[in-house]
């Protein structure tokens, strides 16, 4: 976040002002209207959106975070490069959690199995349900036979140097998997032959509702793992501890150090003309700091000015001419 101290350094040599009978002119520096920053700390990914419009500079307006569970392995992928232009809503960083992906896979598999059993219970005793379950048995048996043939083939040539032990082990493991699949399919045929049972259906319905609730929570967390920029602007070079930083496009705010002796001459709402090179931009005072702060050898109040044109580059300096009642 751009602090008042950083702005003060940039303006320490600019505190040259002149008082004319009809005007007050002070040097000022243009600052961005907002900044979005993503940082990573132990067990947490945090982002903040800071907005201008304050005499003290940028202030945090919104923030959010992702809490990472202890020991959770994540991969952070920055989606943008420094200097790139982004629009509000564009993804800037993705968090890939291996644990979350595994949880989602397990929940979806659990739900699929529960839903398959529910279908059997609801359609119990129906010829079409039994026929469908029997087709699953036929398919599982055919897959088992194919796996057994491949395992036998590799066993027959096991003495050949061309066959690695890892291939034989993989073939044997596949046979075991196919055997379990066949046993499950045969059990489902027996289940399909039974008439519907209200109590078991109600129990399974509650189980499905619990799985769905956990799936919704996991998917919401997965959706939150993509961090979107709330600002339209340009990706800035990051500072220490930052992963991504976006500075709002179109700098529209001007900060001016006001000598303590001139405080009564400037008021919120006063019109201002800002001259930066050949550009003359109108604006108005939107905030004045409540306390004086040291700047060089003087004590100053900071004044925030909203410019009508946001085309100036952050860091541009120029002269602000105050046209208020006391000017």
C-alpha positions as CSV (number, residue, x, y, z in Angstrom):
1,X,0.0,0.0,0.0
2,X,1.3,3.4,-0.9
3,X,1.8,5.1,2.4
4,X,1.9,8.8,3.3
5,X,5.6,8.4,4.1
6,X,6.5,7.3,0.6
7,X,4.5,10.2,-0.9
8,X,6.3,12.5,1.5
9,X,9.7,11.4,0.2
10,X,8.6,12.2,-3.3
11,X,7.4,15.6,-2.3
12,X,10.2,16.6,0.2
13,X,11.8,18.7,-2.5
14,X,8.6,20.0,-3.9
15,X,7.4,22.1,-0.9
16,X,7.8,25.3,-2.7
17,X,4.8,27.5,-2.7
18,X,3.9,31.1,-3.5
19,X,1.2,33.2,-2.1
20,X,-0.4,35.7,-4.4
21,X,-3.0,38.2,-3.4
22,X,-5.7,36.2,-5.2
23,X,-4.4,32.6,-5.2
24,X,-2.6,29.9,-3.3
25,X,-0.3,27.7,-5.4
26,X,1.3,24.5,-4.1
27,X,3.3,21.7,-5.6
28,X,1.5,18.3,-5.7
29,X,2.1,14.7,-6.9
30,X,-0.4,12.5,-8.8
31,X,-1.3,9.2,-7.3
32,X,-3.3,6.2,-8.5
33,X,-6.9,5.8,-7.5
34,X,-6.4,2.3,-6.1
35,X,-4.1,-0.7,-5.7
36,X,-4.8,-4.4,-5.4
37,X,-2.2,-6.6,-3.8
38,X,-1.9,-10.4,-3.1
39,X,0.5,-11.6,-0.5
40,X,1.4,-15.0,0.9
41,X,2.1,-15.7,4.6
42,X,2.4,-18.8,6.6
43,X,-0.7,-20.8,6.1
44,X,-2.6,-18.0,4.4
45,X,-3.0,-16.3,1.1
46,X,-4.3,-12.7,1.6
47,X,-5.4,-9.9,-0.8
48,X,-6.3,-6.3,-0.1
49,X,-7.9,-3.6,-2.2
50,X,-6.8,0.0,-1.3
51,X,-8.6,3.1,-2.5
52,X,-7.6,6.7,-2.6
53,X,-9.7,9.8,-1.9
54,X,-8.0,10.3,1.5
55,X,-5.5,12.9,2.5
56,X,-3.4,10.1,4.1
57,X,-3.1,8.3,0.8
58,X,-4.4,4.8,-0.1
59,X,-6.5,3.0,2.6
60,X,-7.5,-0.6,2.7
61,X,-11.2,-0.8,1.6
62,X,-11.7,-4.5,1.1
63,X,-9.7,-7.6,1.9
64,X,-10.0,-11.4,1.7
65,X,-7.9,-14.5,2.3
66,X,-7.7,-18.2,1.8
67,X,-6.7,-20.3,4.9
68,X,-4.5,-23.2,4.1
69,X,-4.7,-26.3,6.3
70,X,-1.5,-27.3,8.1
71,X,0.7,-29.4,5.8
72,X,-1.5,-28.7,2.8
73,X,0.6,-28.7,-0.4
74,X,-0.4,-26.0,-2.8
75,X,1.0,-24.6,-6.1
76,X,0.6,-20.9,-6.7
77,X,0.5,-19.8,-10.3
78,X,0.7,-16.1,-11.2
79,X,-1.4,-15.5,-14.3
80,X,-0.2,-12.1,-15.3
81,X,3.1,-10.3,-16.0
82,X,4.4,-6.9,-14.8
83,X,3.2,-4.2,-17.2
84,X,0.2,-6.2,-18.4
85,X,-3.1,-4.4,-18.6
86,X,-6.0,-6.2,-16.8
87,X,-9.7,-5.6,-16.5
88,X,-11.8,-5.9,-13.3
89,X,-12.7,-9.6,-13.0
90,X,-9.6,-11.0,-14.8
91,X,-7.8,-13.8,-13.0
92,X,-4.4,-12.9,-11.6
93,X,-3.4,-15.9,-9.5
94,X,-4.5,-19.5,-9.2
95,X,-4.1,-21.7,-6.1
96,X,-3.9,-25.4,-6.9
97,X,-4.4,-27.6,-3.8
98,X,-3.5,-31.3,-4.2
99,X,-5.5,-32.1,-1.1
100,X,-8.6,-30.3,-2.3
101,X,-8.4,-32.0,-5.7
102,X,-8.1,-35.4,-3.9
103,X,-11.1,-34.6,-1.7
104,X,-13.2,-33.6,-4.7
105,X,-12.3,-36.8,-6.5
106,X,-13.2,-38.9,-3.5
107,X,-16.5,-37.1,-2.9
108,X,-17.6,-37.4,-6.5
109,X,-16.7,-41.1,-6.5
110,X,-18.6,-41.6,-3.2
111,X,-21.6,-39.8,-4.6
112,X,-21.6,-41.8,-7.8
113,X,-21.6,-45.1,-5.8
114,X,-24.4,-43.9,-3.5
115,X,-26.5,-42.7,-6.4
116,X,-26.0,-46.0,-8.2
117,X,-27.2,-47.9,-5.2
118,X,-30.2,-45.5,-4.8
119,X,-31.2,-46.2,-8.4
120,X,-31.1,-49.9,-7.6
121,X,-33.2,-49.5,-4.5
122,X,-35.8,-47.3,-6.2
123,X,-36.0,-49.5,-9.2
124,X,-35.8,-52.7,-7.2
125,X,-37.6,-55.7,-8.8
126,X,-38.1,-54.0,-12.2
127,X,-37.0,-56.0,-15.2
128,X,-35.2,-53.1,-16.7
129,X,-33.2,-52.5,-13.5
130,X,-32.2,-56.1,-13.3
131,X,-31.2,-56.1,-17.0
132,X,-29.1,-53.0,-16.5
133,X,-27.3,-54.5,-13.5
134,X,-26.7,-57.7,-15.4
135,X,-25.1,-55.7,-18.3
136,X,-22.7,-54.3,-15.8
137,X,-21.8,-57.8,-14.7
138,X,-21.2,-58.9,-18.3
139,X,-18.9,-55.9,-18.9
140,X,-17.0,-56.5,-15.6
141,X,-16.5,-60.2,-16.4
142,X,-15.2,-59.4,-20.0
143,X,-12.7,-56.8,-18.5
144,X,-11.5,-59.3,-16.0
145,X,-11.0,-62.0,-18.6
146,X,-9.0,-59.5,-20.7
147,X,-6.8,-58.6,-17.7
148,X,-6.2,-62.2,-16.8
149,X,-5.1,-63.0,-20.4
150,X,-2.7,-60.1,-20.4
151,X,-1.3,-61.2,-17.0
152,X,-0.9,-64.8,-18.2
153,X,0.9,-63.6,-21.4
154,X,3.4,-61.6,-19.4
155,X,3.9,-64.5,-17.0
156,X,4.6,-66.9,-19.8
157,X,7.5,-64.7,-21.1
158,X,8.6,-63.6,-17.6
159,X,12.1,-64.9,-18.3
160,X,12.6,-62.5,-21.2
161,X,14.7,-59.4,-20.5
162,X,12.3,-57.3,-22.5
163,X,9.6,-57.7,-19.8
164,X,10.3,-55.6,-16.7
165,X,9.0,-56.7,-13.3
166,X,7.0,-53.5,-13.0
167,X,4.9,-54.5,-16.0
168,X,4.1,-57.9,-14.5
169,X,3.1,-56.2,-11.2
170,X,0.9,-53.7,-12.9
171,X,-0.9,-56.5,-14.8
172,X,-1.4,-58.5,-11.6
173,X,-2.8,-55.4,-9.8
174,X,-5.2,-54.8,-12.7
175,X,-6.5,-58.3,-12.4
176,X,-7.3,-57.7,-8.7
177,X,-9.1,-54.4,-9.5
178,X,-11.2,-56.2,-12.1
179,X,-12.1,-59.0,-9.7
180,X,-13.4,-56.4,-7.2
181,X,-15.4,-54.7,-9.9
182,X,-17.0,-58.0,-10.9
183,X,-17.9,-58.8,-7.3
184,X,-19.5,-55.3,-6.9
185,X,-21.5,-55.7,-10.1
186,X,-22.7,-59.2,-9.0
187,X,-23.8,-57.7,-5.7
188,X,-25.7,-55.0,-7.5
189,X,-27.6,-57.7,-9.5
190,X,-28.7,-59.3,-6.2
191,X,-29.7,-55.8,-5.0
192,X,-31.7,-55.1,-8.1
193,X,-33.8,-58.3,-7.7
194,X,-35.1,-57.1,-4.3
195,X,-38.2,-54.9,-4.0
196,X,-37.9,-51.2,-3.0
197,X,-37.2,-50.7,0.7
198,X,-38.5,-47.4,2.1
199,X,-36.2,-47.3,5.2
200,X,-33.0,-48.0,3.2
201,X,-34.0,-45.4,0.6
202,X,-34.6,-42.8,3.2
203,X,-31.2,-43.6,4.9
204,X,-29.4,-43.4,1.5
205,X,-31.2,-40.2,0.6
206,X,-29.8,-38.6,3.8
207,X,-26.4,-39.9,2.9
208,X,-26.6,-38.3,-0.6
209,X,-27.6,-35.0,1.0
210,X,-24.6,-35.1,3.2
211,X,-22.3,-35.8,0.3
212,X,-23.8,-33.0,-1.7
213,X,-23.3,-30.6,1.1
214,X,-19.6,-31.4,1.3
215,X,-19.3,-31.2,-2.5
216,X,-20.8,-27.7,-2.5
217,X,-18.4,-26.6,0.2
218,X,-15.4,-28.1,-1.6
219,X,-16.4,-26.6,-5.0
220,X,-16.9,-23.2,-3.4
221,X,-13.4,-23.4,-2.0
222,X,-12.1,-24.4,-5.4
223,X,-13.8,-21.5,-7.1
224,X,-12.3,-19.1,-4.5
225,X,-8.8,-20.5,-5.3
226,X,-8.8,-18.3,-8.4
227,X,-8.0,-14.7,-7.4
228,X,-9.7,-12.1,-9.6
229,X,-8.5,-8.5,-9.8
230,X,-11.2,-6.1,-8.6
231,X,-9.5,-3.2,-10.4
232,X,-9.0,-2.3,-14.1
233,X,-5.4,-1.2,-14.4
234,X,-1.8,-2.3,-14.9
235,X,0.2,-5.0,-13.2
236,X,2.9,-3.3,-11.2
237,X,6.3,-4.6,-10.3
238,X,5.9,-6.3,-6.9
239,X,7.5,-5.3,-3.7
240,X,8.9,-7.6,-1.0
241,X,6.4,-10.1,0.1
242,X,3.9,-9.5,-2.7
243,X,2.9,-12.0,-5.3
244,X,0.7,-9.8,-7.5
245,X,0.1,-6.1,-7.5
246,X,-2.4,-4.2,-9.8
247,X,-2.4,-0.4,-9.9
248,X,-5.7,1.2,-11.0
249,X,-5.6,2.8,-14.4
250,X,-6.1,6.5,-14.9
251,X,-4.5,8.3,-11.9
252,X,-7.2,10.7,-10.7
253,X,-5.9,11.8,-7.3
254,X,-3.5,14.6,-6.4
255,X,-1.9,14.9,-3.0
256,X,-0.6,18.3,-1.9
257,X,1.3,19.3,1.3
258,X,-0.4,22.4,2.8
259,X,1.7,24.5,5.1
260,X,0.1,24.8,8.6
261,X,-0.1,28.6,8.2
262,X,-2.3,28.2,5.2
263,X,-4.8,25.7,6.6
264,X,-7.7,28.2,6.9
265,X,-7.4,29.0,3.1
266,X,-8.3,25.5,1.9
267,X,-11.7,23.7,2.4
268,X,-13.2,20.5,1.3
269,X,-15.1,21.2,-1.9
270,X,-12.9,24.0,-3.1
271,X,-12.2,24.0,-6.8
272,X,-8.6,23.5,-8.0
273,X,-6.7,23.9,-11.2
274,X,-3.7,21.5,-11.6
275,X,-1.0,22.4,-14.1
276,X,1.3,19.5,-15.0
277,X,3.5,20.4,-18.0
278,X,1.1,21.3,-20.8
279,X,-1.8,19.7,-19.1
280,X,-4.3,21.8,-17.1
281,X,-6.8,19.6,-15.2
282,X,-9.6,20.9,-13.0
283,X,-10.5,19.2,-9.7
284,X,-11.8,19.7,-6.2
285,X,-10.6,19.2,-2.7
286,X,-12.1,15.9,-1.2
287,X,-10.2,15.5,2.1
288,X,-7.7,17.3,4.4
289,X,-5.7,15.5,7.0
290,X,-6.8,16.2,10.6
291,X,-3.3,16.6,12.0
292,X,-0.1,18.3,10.7
293,X,2.8,16.0,10.0
294,X,6.5,16.9,9.5
295,X,7.8,17.3,6.0
296,X,11.3,18.4,5.9
297,X,11.7,21.3,8.3
298,X,8.0,22.2,8.2
299,X,4.7,20.8,9.6
300,X,2.1,20.3,6.8
301,X,-1.4,19.1,6.3
302,X,-2.0,16.8,3.4
303,X,-4.8,17.6,0.9
304,X,-6.4,15.1,-1.4
305,X,-7.8,16.5,-4.7
306,X,-10.0,14.6,-7.1
307,X,-9.1,15.4,-10.7
308,X,-11.7,15.4,-13.4
309,X,-9.3,13.8,-15.9
310,X,-7.8,10.5,-15.0
311,X,-5.2,10.4,-17.8
312,X,-2.2,11.6,-15.9
313,X,0.5,9.1,-15.0
314,X,1.1,8.3,-11.3
315,X,4.1,10.2,-10.0
316,X,3.6,13.2,-12.2
317,X,4.2,16.5,-10.4
318,X,2.9,20.0,-11.0
319,X,1.3,23.1,-9.5
320,X,-2.2,23.1,-7.8
321,X,-3.9,26.5,-7.8
322,X,-6.6,26.7,-5.2
323,X,-9.6,28.7,-6.2
324,X,-11.6,28.5,-3.0
325,X,-13.2,31.2,-0.9
326,X,-10.0,32.0,0.9
327,X,-7.8,32.0,-2.2
